[in-house]
């Protein structure tokens, strides 16, 4: 699949290539000239799925914006007009509202894959950072998007979350006023959220370009977590992974379509079909499911820590639960990337996932009684995992012997030579 | 909805949401609805009877501001779509609209005037504004019913429960002034007087107007009002799913073929 094929010899293609080598650029980025480990499992499909979801969200969102009115008196009814009177408006809106949940499902799986296979370890730290930046941007975008229909949960979710910033000492109140564009969540808030909700996806797209650029420097990690030893360990991205990714997207679309067509309100809150009313507070304000774990961390701090007030401690911990990912490459002291060769880490990885699920559950319930305790225990475990367990595991865990090369493992040619076994893989 | 209740049932059996349900309102029993499930559709006869119940009973206090007369016939820009409306013809919709007078204007003299309603007009509101509605209802505000089924957890069963849930208050319960006891309302005290009584309406198709019958019909109508496009959604969904399953199978075959020469 070199560049001597018929396509690249076509006169028109040659003419363009001579002036702007865009086709060979694409071929090197996502085509036949991009070498990829031959042993990637289906867990590696979630990167392309995330990219696909970003495109789906931008296209459906731009079309929705053509019919939406960002004004407190009109927003709710403009969404209902999309649902009832715009041709296939219901389809576009259900794609967009369920698409947000799909995007987070895909990205969370993508992240847990990275966590299990050590994809954040050298030399992919900056690739990992850019991923965390994308997550933060996605969270901001999703939060502001949920405000736009101007239902009860939109309004009260916006009120609760923006109020968090008031916990910041000295400047907190000023920041909240700035976010609101006034002294309560009101029309200026809706206007700026709409503007930013339209802008941020394109910022995400920009960071995705950087993310892929960083990925291409050292190529994909793989389920064995060892570096490719030579060309025999790699295959061309196209056609092998283009077809595999296409198949993954089709299967994922079945899952996505089930919700769009048969359970479109599954991820939603009934309260958001009630127009926003600043005078009536819902009995139970909950964020969207993908924010529940962070919400649980926030509410776990029911006590002051030394001179830090409980509210501020909760806010710091909530943001800290994501920011800690930036230093993860240095907290994990093990030089073995893949969890497949780390018997003790595997156990703690499962416990970590359980803690995350526990946090999600605690976040969905009123913070009282034993639910609050679950949230607190899981919050503690979440931070222990990163701050204590991962640093210590690198020292105390004895990893299983690593295979010599990807090819050897893929072709099933014996396990591995004893000498290479205990050594912490790749680079000397 | 069924999917959601299945997942919810699974979660309950795991003891996950027990406390949430205990903390909220009592859960009314689940009914069978024509619009349940992946292939469910609105029962057209129930829709028309339900509209009659709304028109003759509910609309005395409750607005449905999202609905236009043309929606009753499935009219979108003049085209009548049998999957969307209540099964009324264009002529029937015009006749229903003609029963109402709406305010229009200003005319070229600068004056507002009353005229006969047209299919493009919204259903007439019973009160001019929230204040007028409260003044006429002992301070309570009769909600707009356009989205009531979507705006309540398990909305169809909940509204049905409210319709049939009026009882005499337990002797030890102190009721507020002008409040009514309802088994399925949070706190059991509701400002709305029992709206449905046997034979309150006379159905033209001969169906006996019992309270459960009228409740079923009006809930079907309200479910339609919450999402008139539901049948379109499900019909398109079946086609999309069939295509995607075939398409995935095809892509999988191609993937196998492409990867076969790799060793």
HADDOCK unambig.tbl for C-alpha pairs under 7 A between the chains (distance, minus, plus):
assign (segid A and resid 240 and name CA) (segid B and resid 258 and name CA) 6.67 0.50 0.50
assign (segid A and resid 240 and name CA) (segid B and resid 259 and name CA) 6.50 0.50 0.50
assign (segid A and resid 243 and name CA) (segid B and resid 255 and name CA) 5.65 0.50 0.50
assign (segid A and resid 244 and name CA) (segid B and resid 255 and name CA) 6.06 0.50 0.50
assign (segid A and resid 247 and name CA) (segid B and resid 248 and name CA) 5.89 0.50 0.50
assign (segid A and resid 247 and name CA) (segid B and resid 251 and name CA) 5.27 0.50 0.50
assign (segid A and resid 247 and name CA) (segid B and resid 252 and name CA) 5.96 0.50 0.50
assign (segid A and resid 250 and name CA) (segid B and resid 244 and name CA) 6.43 0.50 0.50
assign (segid A and resid 250 and name CA) (segid B and resid 248 and name CA) 5.29 0.50 0.50
assign (segid A and resid 251 and name CA) (segid B and resid 248 and name CA) 5.97 0.50 0.50
assign (segid A and resid 254 and name CA) (segid B and resid 241 and name CA) 6.24 0.50 0.50
assign (segid A and resid 254 and name CA) (segid B and resid 244 and name CA) 6.15 0.50 0.50
assign (segid A and resid 261 and name CA) (segid B and resid 233 and name CA) 5.64 0.50 0.50
assign (segid A and resid 261 and name CA) (segid B and resid 234 and name CA) 5.73 0.50 0.50
assign (segid A and resid 261 and name CA) (segid B and resid 237 and name CA) 4.98 0.50 0.50
assign (segid A and resid 262 and name CA) (segid B and resid 38 and name CA) 5.90 0.50 0.50
assign (segid A and resid 262 and name CA) (segid B and resid 234 and name CA) 6.39 0.50 0.50
assign (segid A and resid 263 and name CA) (segid B and resid 1 and name CA) 6.34 0.50 0.50
assign (segid A and resid 263 and name CA) (segid B and resid 3 and name CA) 6.79 0.50 0.50
assign (segid A and resid 266 and name CA) (segid B and resid 4 and name CA) 6.06 0.50 0.50
assign (segid A and resid 270 and name CA) (segid B and resid 150 and name CA) 5.89 0.50 0.50
assign (segid A and resid 270 and name CA) (segid B and resid 151 and name CA) 4.38 0.50 0.50
assign (segid A and resid 270 and name CA) (segid B and resid 152 and name CA) 5.29 0.50 0.50
assign (segid A and resid 270 and name CA) (segid B and resid 153 and name CA) 5.85 0.50 0.50
assign (segid A and resid 271 and name CA) (segid B and resid 151 and name CA) 5.49 0.50 0.50
assign (segid A and resid 271 and name CA) (segid B and resid 152 and name CA) 6.91 0.50 0.50
assign (segid A and resid 272 and name CA) (segid B and resid 151 and name CA) 6.96 0.50 0.50
assign (segid A and resid 273 and name CA) (segid B and resid 147 and name CA) 6.61 0.50 0.50
assign (segid A and resid 273 and name CA) (segid B and resid 150 and name CA) 6.34 0.50 0.50
assign (segid A and resid 273 and name CA) (segid B and resid 151 and name CA) 4.75 0.50 0.50
assign (segid A and resid 274 and name CA) (segid B and resid 151 and name CA) 5.93 0.50 0.50
assign (segid A and resid 365 and name CA) (segid B and resid 20 and name CA) 6.59 0.50 0.50
